[in-house]
Amino acid sequence: MSKKDNGASLIFAYLNEKNRPYSAQDVFCNLQKQHGLGKTAVVKAVEQLALEGKIKEKVYGKQKIYFADQAQFKEVNDAELKAMDTQISELNAEVTSITQGCRQLDAELKELNSALTTEEMMSEIKALKEECSGYRTRLEKIKSVTNHVTPEEKEKVYKERDVYVKEWKTRKRLASDMMDAILEGYPNSKKQFLEEVGVETDEDCKVVVPST
């Protein structure tokens, strides 16, 4: 493309190749990224090509459409059109198949990229072995301790606990009954009575009798 034709030769070749109608905006959008054509240059080029009769121009209201001069192409009969349609269908099917293949390969590539390399796998195995070794060492130390609580000793402690809890409940009930009897003839409140005799309840100490 020479600077002199402002992209006219490129646009002329593009319209002949695609052989379909485009607006100047369409041509600009399709070619500017790859060839760096400016919109003003594209508009001037298609108008000049149309003026020279190299391409055709159709006006629809405010919209102008440009396309290749069909006179330059040989006439195509029905059989040839049918053959072209068949070829287009086959090519579309091939494109679909290739696209699906590319997607599958892309998925496999992503899976491979996310997988650990051999070196990373070996490093991971080494770290896990060291962690397991540390657990074994701790387990051996625990097993080597001689002051373990036997099941019999554990059972004895639980039974003693049950006895003490039961006694706690019994004494608390007796104390409560005694206070209720005293409070029947006491002129003040229960709280004042407890303060006067210096008694602290479980609630004052924020303790709860355990369940047996």
C-alpha positions as CSV (number, residue, x, y, z in Angstrom):
1,M,0.0,0.0,0.0
2,S,1.5,3.3,-1.0
3,K,0.8,6.6,0.8
4,K,-0.4,8.1,-2.5
5,D,-3.5,5.9,-2.8
6,N,-4.4,6.3,1.0
7,G,-5.3,2.6,1.1
8,A,-7.5,2.6,-1.9
9,S,-5.8,-0.4,-3.5
10,L,-6.0,-2.3,-0.2
11,I,-9.7,-1.6,0.2
12,F,-10.3,-2.4,-3.5
13,A,-8.7,-5.8,-3.1
14,Y,-10.5,-6.4,0.2
15,L,-14.0,-5.7,-1.3
16,N,-13.2,-7.9,-4.2
17,E,-12.0,-10.7,-2.0
18,K,-15.0,-10.6,0.4
19,N,-17.5,-9.8,-2.3
20,R,-20.2,-8.6,0.1
21,P,-21.6,-5.1,0.9
22,Y,-19.9,-3.0,3.6
23,S,-20.3,0.6,4.9
24,A,-17.2,2.8,5.2
25,Q,-17.4,2.2,8.9
26,D,-17.4,-1.6,8.4
27,V,-14.3,-1.3,6.2
28,F,-12.6,0.9,8.7
29,C,-13.3,-1.5,11.6
30,N,-12.1,-4.5,9.7
31,L,-8.9,-3.0,8.3
32,Q,-7.7,-0.4,10.8
33,K,-6.2,-2.7,13.4
34,Q,-4.1,-4.7,11.0
35,H,-3.3,-2.0,8.5
36,G,-3.6,1.2,10.5
37,L,-6.0,2.9,8.2
38,G,-7.7,6.1,9.5
39,K,-11.5,6.5,9.2
40,T,-11.2,9.7,7.1
41,A,-8.8,7.9,4.7
42,V,-11.2,5.0,4.4
43,V,-14.1,7.2,3.6
44,K,-12.2,9.1,1.0
45,A,-10.8,5.9,-0.5
46,V,-14.2,4.2,-1.0
47,E,-15.8,7.4,-2.4
48,Q,-12.9,7.7,-4.9
49,L,-13.1,4.0,-5.9
50,A,-16.9,4.4,-6.4
51,L,-16.4,7.6,-8.4
52,E,-13.8,5.8,-10.6
53,G,-16.3,3.0,-11.2
54,K,-14.0,0.4,-9.6
55,I,-16.6,-0.5,-7.0
56,K,-20.3,0.1,-6.6
57,E,-22.1,2.4,-4.3
58,K,-25.7,2.2,-3.0
59,V,-27.4,4.8,-0.9
60,Y,-30.0,3.8,1.7
61,G,-31.2,7.0,3.4
62,K,-28.2,8.4,5.1
63,Q,-26.3,5.1,4.8
64,K,-23.9,4.4,1.9
65,I,-23.0,0.8,1.1
66,Y,-20.0,-0.2,-1.1
67,F,-19.4,-3.6,-2.8
68,A,-17.4,-5.1,-5.6
69,D,-18.5,-4.6,-9.2
70,Q,-20.3,-7.9,-10.0
71,A,-19.6,-7.4,-13.7
72,Q,-16.0,-8.5,-13.2
73,F,-17.1,-11.9,-11.9
74,K,-18.2,-14.7,-14.2
75,E,-21.8,-15.9,-14.0
76,V,-22.4,-18.9,-11.9
77,N,-25.1,-21.4,-12.7
78,D,-27.3,-23.2,-10.2
79,A,-25.1,-26.3,-10.2
80,E,-22.1,-24.3,-9.3
81,L,-24.0,-22.4,-6.6
82,K,-25.1,-25.7,-5.1
83,A,-21.5,-27.0,-5.2
84,M,-20.3,-23.9,-3.5
85,D,-23.0,-24.3,-0.8
86,T,-21.9,-27.8,-0.2
87,Q,-18.3,-26.8,0.0
88,I,-19.2,-24.0,2.5
89,S,-21.2,-26.5,4.7
90,E,-18.2,-28.9,4.6
91,L,-15.8,-26.1,5.5
92,N,-18.1,-24.9,8.4
93,A,-18.2,-28.5,9.7
94,E,-14.4,-28.7,9.5
95,V,-14.1,-25.3,11.3
96,T,-16.4,-26.6,14.1
97,S,-14.5,-29.8,14.4
98,I,-11.1,-28.0,14.6
99,T,-12.5,-25.4,17.1
100,Q,-13.7,-28.2,19.4
101,G,-10.3,-29.9,19.0
102,C,-8.5,-26.7,19.9
103,R,-10.8,-26.3,23.0
104,Q,-10.0,-29.8,24.1
105,L,-6.3,-29.3,23.6
106,D,-6.5,-26.0,25.5
107,A,-8.2,-27.8,28.4
108,E,-5.6,-30.5,28.5
109,L,-2.8,-27.8,28.4
110,K,-4.4,-26.0,31.3
111,E,-4.6,-29.3,33.3
112,L,-1.0,-30.1,32.5
113,N,0.2,-26.6,33.5
114,S,-1.7,-26.9,36.8
115,A,-0.2,-30.3,37.6
116,L,3.0,-30.6,39.7
117,T,6.2,-31.2,37.8
118,T,8.4,-34.2,38.7
119,E,10.7,-32.0,40.8
120,E,7.8,-30.5,42.7
121,M,6.2,-33.9,43.2
122,M,9.5,-35.2,44.7
123,S,9.8,-32.2,46.9
124,E,6.2,-32.8,48.1
125,I,6.9,-36.4,48.8
126,K,10.0,-35.5,50.8
127,A,8.1,-33.0,52.9
128,L,5.3,-35.5,53.6
129,K,7.9,-38.2,54.7
130,E,9.5,-35.7,57.0
131,E,6.1,-34.8,58.5
132,C,5.3,-38.5,59.0
133,S,8.7,-39.1,60.6
134,G,8.0,-36.3,63.1
135,Y,4.6,-37.8,64.0
136,R,6.3,-41.2,64.5
137,T,8.9,-39.6,66.9
138,R,6.1,-38.0,68.9
139,L,4.2,-41.2,69.1
140,E,7.2,-43.2,70.3
141,K,7.8,-40.6,73.0
142,I,4.2,-40.8,74.2
143,K,4.4,-44.6,74.2
144,S,7.7,-44.6,76.2
145,V,6.2,-42.6,79.1
146,T,5.5,-44.9,82.0
147,N,3.0,-42.8,84.0
148,H,0.0,-43.4,81.8
149,V,-3.4,-43.6,83.4
150,T,-4.8,-47.1,83.2
151,P,-8.5,-47.7,82.4
152,E,-9.0,-48.9,86.0
153,E,-7.5,-45.8,87.4
154,K,-9.6,-43.7,85.1
155,E,-12.8,-45.5,86.2
156,K,-11.9,-45.1,89.8
157,V,-11.5,-41.3,89.4
158,Y,-14.9,-41.0,87.7
159,K,-16.6,-43.0,90.5
160,E,-15.1,-40.8,93.2
161,R,-16.2,-37.8,91.3
162,D,-19.8,-39.1,91.2
163,V,-19.7,-39.7,94.9
164,Y,-18.5,-36.1,95.6
165,V,-21.0,-34.6,93.3
166,K,-23.8,-36.5,94.9
167,E,-22.6,-35.4,98.3
168,W,-22.4,-31.8,97.1
169,K,-26.0,-31.9,95.9
170,T,-27.2,-33.5,99.2
171,R,-25.5,-30.8,101.3
172,K,-26.7,-28.0,99.1
173,R,-30.3,-29.3,99.5
174,L,-30.0,-29.6,103.3
175,A,-28.5,-26.0,103.5
176,S,-31.3,-24.7,101.4
177,D,-34.0,-26.4,103.5
178,M,-32.4,-25.0,106.7
179,M,-32.3,-21.5,105.3
180,D,-36.0,-21.7,104.2
181,A,-36.9,-22.7,107.7
182,I,-35.0,-19.8,109.2
183,L,-36.3,-17.3,106.7
184,E,-39.9,-18.0,107.7
185,G,-39.3,-16.0,110.9
186,Y,-36.6,-13.7,109.6
187,P,-37.8,-10.1,109.1
188,N,-35.5,-9.2,106.2
189,S,-34.7,-10.6,102.8
190,K,-32.8,-13.8,102.0
191,K,-29.9,-11.7,100.6
192,Q,-29.6,-9.7,103.8
193,F,-29.6,-12.9,105.8
194,L,-26.8,-14.4,103.8
195,E,-24.7,-11.3,104.1
196,E,-25.4,-11.2,107.9
197,V,-24.3,-14.8,108.5
198,G,-21.5,-14.6,106.0
199,V,-22.6,-17.4,103.7
200,E,-21.6,-17.5,100.0
201,T,-23.7,-19.5,97.6
202,D,-22.6,-21.4,94.6
203,E,-24.2,-18.7,92.5
204,D,-22.1,-16.0,94.3
205,C,-18.9,-18.0,93.4
206,K,-20.2,-18.6,89.8
207,V,-20.0,-22.4,90.1
208,V,-22.5,-24.9,88.9
209,V,-23.1,-28.4,90.3
210,P,-21.8,-30.9,87.7
211,S,-24.2,-33.4,86.3
212,T,-23.5,-37.0,87.4
